[in-house]
Amino acid sequence: MPGKKHLRGVSAKEQREYEHIKESAEKSGRYGKRAKEVAARTVMKQHRRKGHSKRY
């Protein structure tokens, strides 16, 4: 994925979720400039709830 930010410590599926949430928020205009931050926080919140560690 050239040019795309990869979240550290997440699976490929969670990375796709991040991209989907970010693109959806940017397209709809929600959150303004914070779309990336909101997407990352959402994915990491789900990641922690599943009991996964941030580290590999």
QUIPECOR-V193703 format. One record per helix or strand of 3 or more residues. SS is the DSSP state (helix for helix, strand for strand). FROM is the first residue (numbers start at 0). LEN is the number of residues. If there is no record, write none. Layout:
ss/from/len
SS/FROM/LEN
SS/FROM/LEN
This chain:
ss/from/len
helix/11/17
helix/31/18
